[in-house]
Amino acid sequence: MPNEPTDRARRITVRRPGPLLVEGPVEVELEDGTTVFSDRWRVALCTCHRSRRYPWCDTSHRRKA
């Protein structure tokens, strides 16, 4: 079931500059307490807050400010 916690450790890969790559599926709790879910095998989490699809990365970090 997608909403059940797992005992398996998740791998998180840090890329600078860039997103956090997380092996999925993942559930992300946002600052306002809402949660978003992805069942993809790997997701990219935005760390620059420029993404139009936040918390998912849309490669906005690649554009010059």
C-alpha positions in Angstrom: 0.0 0.0 0.0 1.4 3.4 -0.9 0.5 5.1 2.4 2.1 2.5 4.7 5.5 3.2 6.2 8.4 1.0 5.2 11.3 -0.4 7.2 13.6 -0.1 4.2 15.9 2.9 4.4 15.5 5.6 1.7 18.5 6.8 -0.3 18.7 10.6 -0.6 21.3 12.0 -3.1 22.5 15.6 -2.7 23.4 17.5 -5.8 24.7 21.1 -5.5 23.4 23.2 -7.1 20.2 21.2 -7.6 17.5 19.1 -6.0 17.6 16.3 -3.5 17.0 13.0 -5.3 15.0 10.7 -3.1 14.2 7.0 -3.9 10.4 6.7 -3.9 7.7 6.4 -3.2 7.7 9.4 -0.9 5.3 11.4 1.2 6.4 15.0 1.9 4.9 17.1 4.7 4.9 20.8 3.7 5.4 23.8 6.1 1.6 24.3 6.3 1.0 20.7 7.4 -0.4 19.4 4.1 1.2 16.4 2.6 1.9 15.5 -1.0 2.6 12.0 -2.3 4.6 10.6 -5.2 4.7 6.9 -6.2 7.6 7.4 -8.7 10.7 5.3 -8.2 12.8 8.5 -7.8 11.7 12.0 -7.1 13.6 15.3 -7.2 12.8 17.7 -4.3 13.3 21.4 -4.9 15.9 23.1 -2.6 15.9 26.5 -4.2 12.2 27.3 -3.9 12.0 28.5 -7.5 10.0 25.6 -8.7 6.5 26.2 -10.0 5.7 22.6 -8.9 7.2 22.9 -5.3 8.1 20.7 -3.5 8.9 18.8 -6.7 11.9 20.2 -8.8 11.1 21.5 -12.3 14.8 22.5 -13.0 14.1 26.2 -12.3 17.4 26.2 -10.4 19.2 26.1 -13.8 17.9 29.5 -14.9 19.9 32.5 -13.9 18.2 34.8 -11.3 
